[in-house]
Amino acid sequence: MSKVDGMLLTDLPGVGSSLAERMISCLGQAEDVWDALRVGDVERLAEVDGLSGNRALSLCRDFASSGWQLSSKDTADVSGVRGVSGVRGVSGVSGVRSESGVKGVGPFLATSEAEKIHHKLIEELAKNARCKATSNRLKLLMPYSLSRVTELNSRRLLIANAMDFTSSHGETANELRESLGGISRLSWPQMRCERVVVCADDKVAERLSPLKKWCRVLRISSSETWKDYTVFSEVTWVGEGGPKGKTPDNWNIVAANAPLGLILPERTIAWAKHNLKALQSLSSIRSIELPKNVPTAEAITEAVNDLKTLASVLGELGDKGENSEALQMVKDELWKVAKQIESEVQTTVSEGMAGAQLSLQGSDMLDMLADANLLQRRIASATEEVIDSAVTEANNDLSTFLGQAGINLPRGIFSSAWPPKLDRSALEKVEIEIDERLELDRTQTTLRLARNLTPLISACDSAIRSLIEVDAWLTIADWAQKEECIMPKMVKSGVWVDKGRHLLLGFNPDPVTYGIGEAAKLKGDRQSVALLTGANSGGKTTLLEMLAQITILAHMGLPVPAKAACVGHIEKLHIIAKASGTQSAGALEQTLRKLAEVLTTPGKRLVLADELEAITEPGAAARILAGMFGAAIDHPDICMLTVTHLAPQLLKASGRKLRVDGIEARGLDENLDLIVDRTPRRNHLARSTPELIVRRLVQQCDGDAQSLFADILAGFSDETDSSSPTASLAYVTA
């Protein structure tokens, strides 16, 4: 199994020897498989038997993610926007497992919840793509961790340039969008050619081995010569030992190092026809007048710079040869025209002889009795001039018809006897000659087109790859404009957003301004650990998800949905969802071990947790979590935001200065609906929603039910008096 930098295909997660062999068989060679993985050619990989589109996408992600590191020199650069071209295996043969134990989760996306949010984000992004290739490219976007800042900055610059281009050059951008919608990954059609490829050298035969999938490849024996292969209708002779001087019809003689595109010209032309829409899009893009000194435009110009002859070659693609059209027309009409001329010559002779008379003397009659052929000669002599004139005219007419295709009229094709008849065997020979010329013309046209197309194959492939990259960044720029996104500022630690918005709610949410850690704008908000309290359905989980989305987008180098944002570089993002119920002793122990590992392992990380207290009963949860929060505060590289309904208990159990923020349900409106301020109040223990719901029930009910809810509401008031937010926040110091 071929290697790339010491890594086997079977080193990829989930790729066994059988799948690896099918991948190589389908794509051609092991190098072609690596190439498809490098550039994220999901469509091509999905052609492999047993490899679905989703599995192909997963393989490309595994390859591109930090589980299979790419060197910085191999990533897309700013000027050329080249696809990645190298790999170094770092995680062994079994892939990467995160703290969550979910296989395939990369180092940055440290939990399955983080991966889910990332997946939803890129699926949303991919919906904006103009073509399938760009959609698949966007689905490969992964966050860059702190160790890959150079690559992150390169991508940020690419996207910033794309955003500037779309905003400053609207008309040109619209032209490009239309043409970019037609691009796709270039692929080779599945076909089998009649052509036989022959060589007389073992090394050449080895080089030609990949062609065996599409045609017969033969190596002559020591007792054979090229003449032994004239039995084949179409032959490409590669290297030494071929015919000298005149080449047999439909033979193609090429050098030993000739490109494969010239050796099998029919396949080269089939490639162009198979990818015609994408190639026409390339030609269209090259014709667009692009601005100078604009990075995105210059990247496009560079991508199509080597395609100067593409438009003219595509114009020749439908050509059948210089004389093929005339030859085909003559062939199609040959018998019809010849029979019509035959009928006309007979009619001409009949009409010419209509008034003719033959006078015989008595002596003539006696001579004819003595010589029976004399009458025939006398009659022939009397009709000769008329018949010869008619046949000459018929020959001229048929010669003119055949001359349209450069075919000479055979001699004696019409007989001079009566009735003048067409020589069918002579006409059949004309038809054979036309077929031979058509075949020769087709062969010459095929070879000429293949010679013109062959140098364009790699250039077009390279251009497509580069343009898919550019289109991905332009798609992101368009999406950013639609969603009113901005490029965030990358800072040392923390996360802060001004009027940030959740992207995946299906409606326009209220914007929120919030932050923790050094990224926060207000000095009083820069604590690295915070508790978030407040109303049920008030938006606490939505806020966590919004911060996660902005953190992931920022680390992918993408714009974020906010008026302004600062995001700290991190190595890992931990998103811990609300537990579905109290855990068993074993599950609780496993959860606590993972939390302890997160909070004690070196490395910058952001932890967003939703109601951790759900892992066990409230009393024990408060004591356990108080210790965890203490460890988070003591960790120099952790920022942690936790949604909780146990803030007073946590403050009491901790005995430390913990920041508590609250999303406040301020009351009920005239319709008794909750009034919620989605932006958390700093250092504020928010009232819970149940109190307001009970207050609403007091208003809505009557009789005994109203009295019951009034008593319950009074209990809330007593609780507030004994454990007021002000008293609880005595532990909080900005």
For each residue, the residues with C-beta under 8 A, 3 or more apart:
1: 8 9 10 17 20 30
2: 8 9 24 29 30 31 34
3: 6 7 8
4: 7 34 86 87
5: 86 87 88 89
6: 3 88 89
7: 3 4 11 68 87 88 89
8: 1 2 3 11 20
9: 1 2 12 15 20 23 24 30 33 34
10: 1 15 16 17 20 93
11: 7 8 15 89 92 93
12: 9 15 37 59 62 63 68 95
13: 62 67 94 95 103 104
14: 19 55 58 59 95
15: 9 10 11 12 19 20 23 59
16: 10 19 20
17: 1 10 20 21
18: 21 22
19: 14 15 16 22 23 48 50 51
20: 1 8 9 10 15 16 17 23 24 33
21: 17 18 24 25
22: 18 19 25 26 48 49 50 51
23: 9 15 19 20 26 27 33 45 48 51
24: 2 9 20 21 27 28 29 30 32 33
25: 21 22
26: 22 23 47 48 49
27: 23 24 32 33 36 44 45 47 48
28: 24 32 188 210 213
29: 2 24 32 33 210
30: 1 2 9 24 33 34
31: 2 34 35
32: 24 27 28 29 35 36
33: 9 20 23 24 27 29 30 36 37 45
34: 2 4 9 30 31 37 38 87
35: 31 32 38 39 41
36: 27 32 33 39 41 44 45
37: 12 33 34 40 41 45 59 60 63 87
38: 34 35 63 74 83 84 85 86 87
39: 35 36 83 84 465
40: 37 60 64 83 136 137 140
41: 35 36 37 44 45 60 185
42: 45 46 53 56 57 60 136 139
43: 46 47 53 132 133 136 184 185 187
44: 27 36 41 47 185 187
45: 23 27 33 36 37 41 42 48 51 56 59 60
46: 42 43 51 52 53 56
47: 26 27 43 44 51 187
48: 19 22 23 26 27 45 51 56
49: 22 26
50: 19 22
51: 19 22 23 45 46 47 48 55 56 59
52: 46 55 56
53: 42 43 46 56 57
54: 57 58
55: 14 51 52 58 59
56: 42 45 46 48 51 52 53 59 60
57: 42 53 54 60 61 136 139 140
58: 14 54 55 61 62 104
59: 12 14 15 37 45 51 55 56 62 63
60: 37 40 41 42 45 56 57 63 64 136 140
61: 57 58 64 65 104 139 140 142
62: 12 13 58 59 65 67 68 95 104
63: 12 37 38 59 60 68 87
64: 40 60 61 68 70 84 140 142
65: 61 62 68 96 106 142
66: 69 90 96 106 107 108 142 145 147 148
67: 13 62 90 91 95 96 104 106 107
68: 7 12 62 63 64 65 87 88 89 90 91
69: 66 87 88 89 90
70: 64 74 75 84 86 87 88
71: 74 75 86 88
72: 75 148 150 151
73: 86
74: 38 70 71 84 85 86 87
75: 70 71 72 84 151 154
76: 81 82 83 84 154 155 158 469
77: 80 81 82 154
78: 81 154 157 158 161 295 299
79: 295 298 299 302
80: 77 299 302 303 466
81: 76 77 78 158 299 303 466 469 470 473
82: 76 77 85 465 466 469
83: 38 39 40 76 465 466 469
84: 38 39 64 70 74 75 76 87
85: 38 74 82
86: 4 5 38 70 71 73 74
87: 4 5 7 34 37 38 63 68 69 70 74 84
88: 5 6 7 68 69 70 71
89: 5 6 7 11 68 69 92
90: 66 67 68 69
91: 67 68 94 95 96
92: 11 89
93: 10 11
94: 13 91 97
95: 12 13 14 62 67 91 103 104
96: 65 66 67 91 103 104 105 106 107
97: 94 101 102 103 105
98: 101 102 105 106 107 109 110 111 112
99: 110 111 574 594 597 598
100: 105 110 111 112 113 594
101: 97 98
102: 97 98 105 111 112 115
103: 13 95 96 97
104: 13 58 61 62 67 95 96 115
105: 96 97 98 100 102 109 110 111 112 114 115
106: 65 66 67 96 98 109 142 143
107: 66 67 96 98 110 145 571 572
108: 66 114 142 143 144 145 555 570 571 572 573
109: 98 105 106 114 115 118 143 552 573
110: 98 99 100 105 107 114 572 573 574 598 605
111: 98 99 100 102 105 114 115 573 574 575 576
112: 98 100 102 105 115 116
113: 100 116 117 575 576 577
114: 105 108 109 110 111 117 118 548 552 573 574 575
115: 102 104 105 109 111 112 118 119
116: 112 113 119 120
117: 113 114 120 121 545 548 549 552 575
118: 109 114 115 121 122 142 143 552
119: 115 116 122 123
120: 116 117 123 124 504
121: 117 118 124 125 503 504 549 552 553
122: 118 119 125 126 138 139 141
123: 119 120 126 127 139
124: 120 121 127 503 504
125: 121 122 128 129 138 141 475 476 479 558
126: 122 123 129 135 136 138 139
127: 123 124 135
128: 125 475 478 479 482
129: 125 126 132 134 135 137 138 471 472 475
130: 134 177 180 181 471 475
131: 134 135 180 181 182 183 184 471
132: 43 129 135 136 184
133: 43 136 137 183 184 185 464 468 471
134: 129 130 131 137 138 180 183 468 471 472 475
135: 126 127 129 131 132 138 139
136: 40 42 43 57 60 126 132 133 139 140
137: 40 129 133 134 140 141 468 469 471 472
138: 122 125 126 129 134 135 141 472 475 476
139: 42 57 61 122 123 126 135 136
140: 40 57 60 61 64 136 137
141: 122 125 137 138 472 556 558
142: 61 64 65 66 106 108 118 556
143: 106 108 109 118 552 555 556 573
144: 108 148 149 151 152 155 555 556 557
145: 66 107 108 148 555 570 571 572
146: 149 569 570 571 604
147: 66 571
148: 66 72 144 145 151 152
149: 144 146 152 153 569
150: 72 153 154
151: 72 75 144 148 154 155
152: 144 148 149 155 156 490 555 557
153: 149 150 156 157 557
154: 75 76 77 78 150 151 157 158 557
155: 76 144 151 152 158 159 556 557
156: 152 153 159 160 487 490 557
157: 78 153 154 160 161 295
158: 76 78 81 154 155 161 162 296 473 557
159: 155 156 162 163 473 476 477 480 487 557 558 559
160: 156 157 163 164 487
161: 78 157 158 164 165 294 295 296 473
162: 158 159 165 166 296 470 473 474 476 477
163: 159 160 166 167 477 480 481 487 559
164: 160 161 167 168 294 296
165: 161 162 168 169 173 294 295 296 297 474 477
166: 162 163 169 170 173 474 477 478 481
167: 163 164 170 481
168: 164 165 294
169: 165 166 172 173 291 294 297
170: 166 167 173 174
171: 174 175
172: 169 175 176 288 289 290 291 297
173: 165 166 169 170 176 177 474
174: 170 171 177 178
175: 171 172 178 179 288
176: 172 173 179 180 285 288 300 474
177: 130 173 174 180 181 474 478
178: 174 175 181
179: 175 176 182 183 281 284 285 288
180: 130 131 134 176 177 183 281 285 467 470 471 474
181: 130 131 177 178 281
182: 131 179 277 278 280 281 284
183: 131 133 134 179 180 278 281 282 464 467 468 471
184: 43 131 132 133 275 277 278 464
185: 41 43 44 133 278 464 468
186: 271 275 278 460 461 464
187: 43 44 47 274 275
188: 28 267 270 271 274
189: 267 270 271 273 274
190:
191: 214 266 267 270
192: 214 215
193: 214 215 234 264 266 267
194: 215 233 234
195: 215 234 235 236 252 264 265 266
196: 215 216 217 218 229 232 234 235 236
197: 208 211 215 216 217 218 235 236 238 263 264
198: 217 218 219 220 226 229 235 236 237 238
199: 204 205 208 217 218 219 220 237 238 239 241 256
200: 204 219 220 239 240 241
201: 204 205 219 239 240 241 256
202: 205 206 219
203: 206 207 256
204: 199 200 201 207 208 238 239 256
205: 199 201 202 208 209 217 219
206: 202 203 209
207: 203 204 256
208: 197 199 204 205 211 212 217 238 263
209: 205 206 212 217
210: 28 29 213 260
211: 197 208 214 215 217 260 263 264
212: 208 209 215 216 217
213: 28 210
214: 191 192 193 211 264 267
215: 192 193 194 195 196 197 211 212 264 267
216: 196 197 212
217: 196 197 198 199 205 208 209 211 212
218: 196 197 198 199 229
219: 198 199 200 201 202 205
220: 198 199 200 224 225 226 228 229 241
221: 224
222:
223:
224: 220 221 228 229
225: 220 228 241
226: 198 220 229 230 237 241 242 243
227: 230 243
228: 220 224 225 231
229: 196 198 218 220 224 226 232 235 237
230: 226 227 235 248
231: 228
232: 196 229 235
233: 194 250
234: 193 194 195 196 250 251 252 443
235: 195 196 197 198 229 230 232 248 250 251 252
236: 195 196 197 198 251 252 253 254 263 264 265
237: 198 199 226 229 241 242 243 251 252 253 254
238: 197 198 199 204 208 254 255 256 258 263
239: 199 200 201 204 242 255 256
240: 200 201 256
241: 199 200 201 220 225 226 237
242: 226 237 239 253
243: 226 227 237 246 247 248 251 253
244:
245:
246: 243
247: 243 251 253
248: 230 235 243 251
249: 436 439 440 443
250: 233 234 235 439 440 443
251: 234 235 236 237 243 247 248
252: 195 234 235 236 237 262 263 265 443 447
253: 236 237 242 243 247
254: 236 237 238 258 262 263
255: 238 239 258
256: 199 201 203 204 207 238 239 240
257:
258: 238 254 255 262 263
259: 262 263 454 455
260: 210 211 263 264
261: 264 265 267 268 271 450 453 454 457
262: 252 254 258 259 265 268 447 450 451 454
263: 197 208 211 236 238 252 254 258 259 260
264: 193 195 197 211 214 215 236 260 261 267 268
265: 195 236 252 261 262 268 269 446 447 449 450
266: 191 193 195 269 270 446 450
267: 188 189 191 193 214 215 261 264 270 271
268: 261 262 264 265 271 272 449 450 453 454 457
269: 265 266 272 273 317 446 449 450 453
270: 188 189 191 266 267 273 274
271: 186 188 189 261 267 268 274 275 453 457
272: 268 269 275 276 279 313 314 317 449 453
273: 189 269 270 276 317
274: 187 188 189 270 271
275: 184 186 187 271 272 278 279 460
276: 272 273 279 280 314 317
277: 182 184 280 281
278: 182 183 184 185 186 275 281 282 460 464
279: 272 275 276 282 283 310 314 460
280: 182 276 277 283 284 314
281: 179 180 181 182 183 277 278 284 285
282: 183 278 279 285 286 304 307 310 460 463 464 467
283: 279 280 286 287 307 310 311 314
284: 179 182 280 281 287 288
285: 176 179 180 281 282 288 300 304 467
286: 282 283 304 307 310 311
287: 283 284 311
288: 172 175 176 179 284 285
289: 172
290: 172 294 297 298 300 301
291: 169 172 294 297
292: 297 298
293: 298
294: 161 164 165 168 169 290 291 297 298
295: 78 79 157 161 165 298 299
296: 158 161 162 164 165 299 300 470 473 474
297: 165 169 172 290 291 292 294 300 301
298: 79 290 292 293 294 295 301 302
299: 78 79 80 81 295 296 302 303 466 470
300: 176 285 290 296 297 303 304 467 470
301: 290 297 298 304 305
302: 79 80 298 299 305 466
303: 80 81 299 300 462 463 466 467 470
304: 282 285 286 300 301 307 463 467
305: 301 302 308
306: 459 462 463
307: 282 283 286 304 310 456 459 460 463
308: 305
309: 312 313 452 456
310: 279 282 283 286 307 313 314 456 460
311: 283 286 287 314 315
312: 309 315 316
313: 272 309 310 316 317 449 452 453 456
314: 272 276 279 280 283 310 311 317
315: 311 312
316: 312 313 319 448 449 452
317: 269 272 273 276 313 314 449
318:
319: 316 324 445 449
320: 324 325 328 441 442 445
321: 324 438 441 442 444 445
322: 441 445
323: 326 327 405 406 437 441
324: 319 320 321 327 328 438 441 442 445
325: 320 328 329
326: 323 329 330 404 405 406
327: 323 324 330 331 405 434 437 438 441
328: 320 324 325 331 332 438
329: 325 326 332 333 404 405
330: 326 327 333 334 401 402 404 405 407 434
331: 327 328 334 431 434 435 438
332: 328 329
333: 329 330 336 337 401
334: 330 331 337 338 427 430 431 434
335: 338 339 427
336: 333 339 340
337: 333 334 340 341 398 401
338: 334 335 341 342 398 422 427
339: 335 336 342 343 422
340: 336 337 343 344
341: 337 338 344 345 394 397 398 414 422
342: 338 339 345 346 394 414 420 421 422
343: 339 340 346 347
344: 340 341 347 348 394 397
345: 341 342 348 349 390 391 393 394 414 420
346: 342 343 349 350 419 420
347: 343 344 350 351
348: 344 345 351 352 386 389 390 393
349: 345 346 352 353 383 386 387 390 418 419 420
350: 346 347 353 354
351: 347 348 354
352: 348 349 356 386 389 390
353: 349 350 356 383 386
354: 350 351
355:
356: 352 353 382 383 386
357:
358: 378 379 382
359:
360: 364 365 368
361: 364 365
362: 365 366
363: 366 367
364: 360 361 367 368 378
365: 360 361 362 368 369
366: 362 363 369 370
367: 363 364 370 371 374
368: 360 364 365 371 372 374 375
369: 365 366
370: 366 367 374
371: 367 368 374
372: 368 375 376
373: 376 377
374: 367 368 370 371 377 378
375: 368 372 378 379
376: 372 373 379 380
377: 373 374 380 381
378: 358 364 374 375 381 382
379: 358 375 376 382 383
380: 376 377 383 384
381: 377 378 384
382: 356 358 378 379
383: 349 353 356 379 380 386 387 418
384: 380 381 387 388 416
385: 388 389
386: 348 349 352 353 356 383 389 390
387: 349 383 384 390 391 416 417 418 420
388: 384 385 391 392 416
389: 348 352 385 386 392 393
390: 345 348 349 352 386 387 393 394 420
391: 345 387 388 394 395 414 415 416 420
392: 388 389 395 396
393: 345 348 389 390 396 397
394: 341 342 344 345 390 391 397 398 414 420
395: 391 392 398 399 409 413 414
396: 392 393 399 400
397: 341 344 393 394 400 401
398: 337 338 341 394 395 401 402 409 413 414
399: 395 396 402 403 408 409
400: 396 397 403 404
401: 330 333 337 397 398 404
402: 330 398 399 405 407 408 409 430
403: 399 400 406 407
404: 326 329 330 400 401
405: 323 326 327 329 330 402 434 437
406: 323 326 403 437
407: 330 402 403 430 433 434 437
408: 399 402
409: 395 398 399 402 413
410: 413 423 426 429 430
411:
412: 415 423 426
413: 395 398 409 410 422 423 426 427
414: 341 342 345 391 394 395 398 420 421 422 423
415: 391 412 420 421 423
416: 384 387 388 391 420
417: 387 420 421
418: 349 383 387
419: 346 349
420: 342 345 346 349 387 390 391 394 414 415 416 417
421: 342 414 415 417
422: 338 339 341 342 413 414 427
423: 410 412 413 414 415 426 427
424: 427 428
425: 428 429
426: 410 412 413 423 429 430
427: 334 335 338 413 422 423 424 430 431
428: 424 425 431 432
429: 410 425 426 432 433
430: 334 402 407 410 426 427 433 434
431: 331 334 427 428 434 435
432: 428 429 435 436
433: 407 429 430 436 437
434: 327 330 331 334 405 407 430 431 437 438
435: 331 431 432 438 439
436: 249 432 433 439 440
437: 323 327 405 406 407 433 434 440 441
438: 321 324 327 328 331 434 435 441 442
439: 249 250 435 436 442 443
440: 249 250 436 437 443 444
441: 320 321 322 323 324 327 437 438 444 445
442: 320 321 324 438 439 445 446
443: 234 249 250 252 439 440 446 447
444: 321 440 441 447 448
445: 319 320 321 322 324 441 442 448 449
446: 265 266 269 442 443 449 450
447: 252 262 265 443 444 450 451
448: 316 444 445 451 452
449: 265 268 269 272 313 316 317 319 445 446 452 453
450: 261 262 265 266 268 269 446 447 453 454
451: 262 447 448 454
452: 309 313 316 448 449 455 456
453: 261 268 269 271 272 313 449 450 456 457
454: 259 261 262 268 450 451 457
455: 259 452 458 459
456: 307 309 310 313 452 453 459 460
457: 261 268 271 453 454 460 461
458: 455 461 462
459: 306 307 455 456 462 463
460: 186 275 278 279 282 307 310 456 457 463 464
461: 186 457 458 464 465
462: 303 306 458 459 465 466
463: 282 303 304 306 307 459 460 466 467
464: 133 183 184 185 186 278 282 460 461 467 468
465: 39 82 83 461 462 468 469
466: 80 81 82 83 299 302 303 462 463 469 470
467: 180 183 282 285 300 303 304 463 464 470 471
468: 133 134 137 183 185 464 465 471 472
469: 76 81 82 83 137 465 466 472 473
470: 81 162 180 296 299 300 303 466 467 473 474
471: 129 130 131 133 134 137 180 183 467 468 474 475
472: 129 134 137 138 141 468 469 475 476
473: 81 158 159 161 162 296 469 470 476 477
474: 162 165 166 173 176 177 180 296 470 471 477 478
475: 125 128 129 130 134 138 471 472 478 479
476: 125 138 159 162 472 473 479 480 558 559
477: 159 162 163 165 166 473 474 480 481
478: 128 166 177 474 475 481 482
479: 125 128 475 476 482 483 485
480: 159 163 476 477 483 484 485 486 558 559
481: 163 166 167 477 478 484 485
482: 128 478 479
483: 479 480 503 559 561
484: 480 481 561
485: 479 480 481 558 559 560 561 562
486: 480 559 560 562 563 564 565
487: 156 159 160 163 559 560
488: 550 553 554 559 560 562 564 565 566 567
489: 564 565 566 567
490: 152 156 554 566 567 568 569
491: 494 518 519 566 567 568 569
492: 518 519 568 569
493: 517 518 519 528 568 569 570 604 637 639
494: 491 515 516 517 518 519 520 526 528 566 568 639
495: 515 516 517 519 547 550 551 565 566 567 568 606 639
496: 514 515 516 517 519 520 521 525 565 566 567
497: 500 512 513 514 515 546 547 550 560 562 564 565
498: 513 521 562 563 564 565
499: 511 512 513 562 563 564
500: 497 511 512 513 514 546 547 550 560 561 562 563 565
501: 508 509 511 512 546 561 562
502: 505 509 542 545 546 549 561
503: 121 124 483 546 549 561
504: 120 121 124 545 549
505: 502 509 542
506:
507:
508: 501
509: 501 502 505 539 542 678
510: 539 678 679
511: 499 500 501 562 563 678
512: 497 499 500 501 539 543 546 678 679 680
513: 497 498 499 500 679
514: 496 497 500 543 547 661 679 680
515: 494 495 496 497 519 520 521 522 525 566
516: 494 495 496 519 520 525 526 527 528 529 530 639 640 641 659
517: 493 494 495 496 520 526 527 528 568 639
518: 491 492 493 494 526 568
519: 491 492 493 494 495 496 515 516 566 567 568
520: 494 496 515 516 517 525 526 566
521: 496 498 515 525 566
522: 515 525 526 682
523: 526 734
524: 682 683 734
525: 496 515 516 520 521 522 682
526: 494 516 517 518 520 522 523
527: 516 517 530 659
528: 493 494 516 517 632 633 638 639 640
529: 516 629 632 633 638 639 640 641 642 658 659
530: 516 527 640 641 642 658 659 660 661
531: 629 642 644 647 650 658 659 660 661
532: 540 543 544 641 642 643 644 661 662 663 680
533: 540 643 644 645 647 660 661 662 663 685 686
534: 538 539 540 662 663 664 665 680 686 687 688
535: 538 663 664 665 674 676 686 687 688 689 692
536: 688 689 690
537: 674 676 689
538: 534 535 663 664 665 674 676 678 686 689
539: 509 510 512 534 542 543 663 676 678
540: 532 533 534 543 544 610 643 663
541: 544 545 578 610 643
542: 502 505 509 539 545 546 678
543: 512 514 532 539 540 546 547 663 678 680
544: 532 540 541 547 548 575 608 609 610 641 643
545: 117 502 504 541 542 548 549
546: 497 500 501 502 503 512 542 543 549 550
547: 495 497 500 514 543 544 550 551 608 641
548: 114 117 544 545 551 552 573 575 608
549: 117 121 502 503 504 545 546 552 553 560 561
550: 488 495 497 500 546 547 553 554 560 561 562 565 567
551: 495 547 548 554 555 567 570 573 606
552: 109 114 117 118 121 143 548 549 555 556 573
553: 121 488 549 550 556 558 559 560
554: 488 490 550 551 557 558 560 565 567
555: 108 143 144 145 152 551 552 567 569 570 573
556: 141 142 143 144 155 552 553
557: 144 152 153 154 155 156 158 159 554
558: 125 141 159 476 480 485 553 554
559: 159 163 476 480 483 485 486 487 488 553
560: 485 486 487 488 497 500 549 550 553 554 565 567
561: 483 484 485 500 501 502 503 549 550
562: 485 486 488 497 498 499 500 501 511 550 565
563: 486 498 499 500 511
564: 486 488 489 497 498 499
565: 486 488 489 495 496 497 498 500 550 554 560 562
566: 488 489 490 491 494 495 496 515 519 520 521
567: 488 489 490 491 495 496 519 550 551 554 555 560
568: 490 491 492 493 494 495 517 518 519 604 606 639
569: 146 149 490 491 492 493 555 604
570: 108 145 146 493 551 555 573 604 605 606 639
571: 107 108 145 146 147 603 604 605
572: 107 108 110 145 603 604 605 606
573: 108 109 110 111 114 143 548 551 552 555 570 605 606 608
574: 99 110 111 114 598 605 606 607 608 609
575: 111 113 114 117 544 548 608 609
576: 111 113 595 607 608 609 610 612
577: 113 610
578: 541 610 611 614 643
579: 582 583 591 611 612 614 615
580: 614
581: 614
582: 579 614 615 616 617
583: 579 587 588 591 615 616
584: 587 588
585: 588 589
586: 589 590
587: 583 584 590 591
588: 583 584 585 591 592 615 616
589: 585 586 592 593
590: 586 587 593 594
591: 579 583 587 588 594 595 615
592: 588 589 595 596 615 624
593: 589 590 596 597
594: 99 100 590 591 597 598
595: 576 591 592 598 599 612 628
596: 592 593 599 600 628 631
597: 99 593 594 600 601
598: 99 110 574 594 595 601 605 607 638
599: 595 596 607 628 631 632 635 638
600: 596 597 631 635
601: 597 598
602: 637
603: 571 572 637
604: 146 493 568 569 570 571 572 637 638
605: 110 570 571 572 573 574 598 637 638 639
606: 495 551 568 570 572 573 574 638 639 640
607: 574 576 598 599 632 638 639 640 641 642
608: 544 547 548 573 574 575 576 640 641 642
609: 544 574 575 576 612 640 641 642 643
610: 540 541 544 576 577 578 642 643
611: 578 579 614 643 644 645
612: 576 579 595 609 615 621 625 628 642 644
613: 616 618 621 622 625 644 645 646
614: 578 579 580 581 582 611 621
615: 579 582 583 588 591 592 612 621 624
616: 582 583 588 613 620 621 624
617: 582 620 621
618: 613 621 622 646 649
619: 622 623 649
620: 616 617 623 624
621: 612 613 614 615 616 617 618 624 625 646
622: 613 618 619 625 626 646 649 650 652 653
623: 619 620 626 627 653
624: 592 615 616 620 621 627 628
625: 612 613 621 622 628 629 642 644 646 650 653
626: 622 623 629 630 650 653 654 655 656
627: 623 624 630 631
628: 595 596 599 612 624 625 631 632
629: 529 531 625 626 632 633 640 642 650 654 656 658
630: 626 627 633 634 654 656
631: 596 599 600 627 628 634 635
632: 528 529 599 607 628 629 635 638 640
633: 528 529 629 630 656 658
634: 630 631
635: 599 600 631 632 638
636:
637: 493 602 603 604 605
638: 528 529 598 599 604 605 606 607 632 635
639: 493 494 495 516 517 528 529 568 570 605 606 607
640: 516 528 529 530 606 607 608 609 629 632
641: 516 529 530 532 544 547 607 608 609
642: 529 530 531 532 607 608 609 610 612 625 629
643: 532 533 540 541 544 578 609 610 611
644: 531 532 533 611 612 613 625 647 650
645: 533 611 613 688
646: 613 618 621 622 625 649 650
647: 531 533 644 650 651 660 685 728
648: 651 652 685 723 728
649: 618 619 622 646 652 653
650: 531 622 625 626 629 644 646 647 653 654 658
651: 647 648 654 658 660 728 729 731 732
652: 622 648 649 655 728 731
653: 622 623 625 626 649 650
654: 626 629 630 650 651 658 731
655: 626 652 731
656: 626 629 630 633 731
657: 731 732 733
658: 529 530 531 629 633 650 651 654 731 732
659: 516 527 529 530 531 682 683 732 734
660: 530 531 533 647 651 683 684 685 728 729 732
661: 514 530 531 532 533 680 681 682 683 684
662: 532 533 534 680 681 684 685 686 687 725
663: 532 533 534 535 538 539 540 543 676 677 678 679 680 681 686
664: 534 535 538 676 677 681 684 686 687
665: 534 535 538 674 675 676 686 687 689 692
666: 675 676 677
667: 675 692
668: 672 673 674 675 692 695 696 699
669: 672 673 675
670:
671:
672: 668 669 696 699 700
673: 668 669
674: 535 537 538 665 668 689 692
675: 665 666 667 668 669
676: 535 537 538 539 663 664 665 666
677: 663 664 666 681
678: 509 510 511 512 538 539 542 543 663
679: 510 512 513 514 663
680: 512 514 532 534 543 661 662 663 684 686
681: 661 662 663 664 677 684 686
682: 522 524 525 659 661
683: 524 659 660 661 729 732 734
684: 660 661 662 664 680 681 725 729
685: 533 647 648 660 662 725 728 729
686: 533 534 535 538 662 663 664 665 680 681 725
687: 534 535 662 664 665 691 692 720
688: 534 535 536 645 691 692
689: 535 536 537 538 665 674 692 693
690: 536 693 694 716
691: 687 688 694 695 713 716
692: 535 665 667 668 674 687 688 689 695 696
693: 689 690 696 697
694: 690 691 697 698 709 712 713 716
695: 668 691 692 698 699 713
696: 668 672 692 693 699 700
697: 693 694 700 701 705 709
698: 694 695 701 706 709 710 713
699: 668 672 695 696
700: 672 696 697
701: 697 698 705 706 709
702: 705 706
703: 706 707
704: 707 708
705: 697 701 702 708 709
706: 698 701 702 703 709 710
707: 703 704 710 711
708: 704 705 711 712
709: 694 697 698 701 705 706 712 713
710: 698 706 707 713 714
711: 707 708 714 715
712: 694 708 709 715 716
713: 691 694 695 698 709 710 716 717
714: 710 711 717 718
715: 711 712 718 719
716: 690 691 694 712 713 719 720
717: 713 714 720 721
718: 714 715 721 722
719: 715 716 722 723
720: 687 716 717 723 724
721: 717 718 724
722: 718 719
723: 648 719 720 727 728
724: 720 721 727 728
725: 662 684 685 686 728 729
726: 729 730
727: 723 724 730
728: 647 648 651 652 660 685 723 724 725 731
729: 651 660 683 684 685 725 726 732
730: 726 727
731: 651 652 654 655 656 657 658 728
732: 651 657 658 659 660 683 729
733: 657
734: 523 524 659 683
